[in-house]
Structure formats: structure tokens, C-alpha cells
Amino acid sequence: MEKAIGETRLGVLQGDITQQTTEAIVNAANSRLLGGGEVNGAIHRAGGPRMMAECARIRLRQGGCPPGEAVLTSGGNLKAKYVIHMVGPIWRGGNYGEETVLRNAYLNSLRLALAYKIKTISFPSISTGAYGYPIQEASTIAISVTKEFLQQYAGLAEVWFVLFSPEDFRVYNEALRTCQ
């Protein structure tokens, strides 16, 4: 499913984010910018040593990336030219500012894309795997923040949410369908 938001196509796809051909893909990173499991590990493995070395330089320069923030590296061996490493919140019940951190993570990723004149970007579902954020809430936040951003700022041609599992794909499709 997809919608036009101004000049931008906003859509949901089922697939492997490491195979996307958008200019940038977003990594569900940890604060240390090290590979791990799930999406983060897959992106680090596919990106290879060049991307990992860039993450190491960022760690040395600024100590990593705090939750709600984002940093950019090359895509290394990926089809995407860039990877935006965004750190989402760890779910602790919803009373510890998780929604604000998740919103900021999406906003900072989108701002970084505009700053680097990136026209096409793909996001996975952030914080819903190992970090435990409930996917219904996370998908609504992801879609609404992105839609609001696109209504305010021009420059992005395509924004995709790329979900691996059929259930996550269904949830994000529903969030996009019902987003006001």
C-alpha cells in the first residue's frame, strides 16, 4: 500500500531491508553502533567492513549514538548508498518517555536524509523486535511522524517501510490505511 503525501510516495512493502535499492536504508541500531541480532545484525553483515569501520569512527568521535538520535554512514556493500543508524527506545511499559524517543528517532533520521539530499529512504520497524515496543503503537507513531514530516518538508521522493514478516507488514499497512 502507498499514499501520496505532497510530492512524496509513502508506502509499505514486505521484504528484506538489506536488499532495498533506495538511496538510504535505516538501521535499527544500538547505542554502541555495533551489529547485533535481527535487522541490526543483518545490516551490519551485509554492509561489511567499510560500514563497520565508519561506525567505529563515530564511536571514537562521539561515543556512539544515544536513543532518539541518528547518524549516517556509507552503505558499504549494500545496494543503498547510505545507512542511517537510528537508535530507538527500549520498551519499559510506556511510562519512561518511550514514545518521545521513538518520535525523535524518526524525525532525526528524516532530517538527516534531507541534510544529505537523500531522495529515497527505507525504514524497518524500529524498536519492535529485541527492544520490545508493541508493534501496533510503534507502527502508528512511525507512520504519523513520517506523514507529519512530509507535510512540512519537501525533498524526499519516496519513503518506504519495509517489513520482513507478513504480520508486521499487515500491521504497518493498517497503520498507513488509517493514518489521518
Protein Blocks (a to p, Z undefined) as FASTA:
>chain_A
ZZdehjbccddddddfklpcbfbdcddddfkopacehjllmmmmmnommlmmmmmmmmmm
nopaaehiacdddekjafbfbdcdddddddehhpnommmmmmmmmmmmmmmmmmnopabd
cdddehklmnopafklmmmmmmmmmmmmmmmpghifbdcdddfblklmmmmmmmmmmpZZ
